[in-house]
Amino acid sequence: MRLGPDGASQLATWEHAAARGSETARAKLMGPEFPEALQYLWLWTLELFGRSGTTEYGLAALSYQTIESWAHLTGRHPTASEVQGLIRLDLALRSTGKAEVDDDEREVEMTAKARAYWGKDKG
């Protein structure tokens, strides 16, 4: 996940901008269409995406160790099903084959892939 010039994550930047009234930031925080009850999982995904490091091929897969550390440090307690959802979303988001894209392009790709993922499971 890219950091802004002030060292804040993209998620933190969008949250700050949304709090100041930015409609664009609010739209980005909304994420893809999926059941409202799963909004938290999308936000967790944004917090974790890209946090497991990189490989010579791009972003490393989200690891159980990363999830465990994140959960411990944030006081969250994801269930086994939520962990599997995070890992599947991470896989979908990383499957672009591109190591570097700009933030707007990445957001479009992430949203499309998340929509495809959730749409597939609805049926």
Summary of the structure (lengths in Angstrom):
residues: 123
radius of gyration: 14.1
end to end distance: 31.3
largest distance: 42.8
contacts: 300
relative contact order: 0.13
helix: 63%
strand: 5%
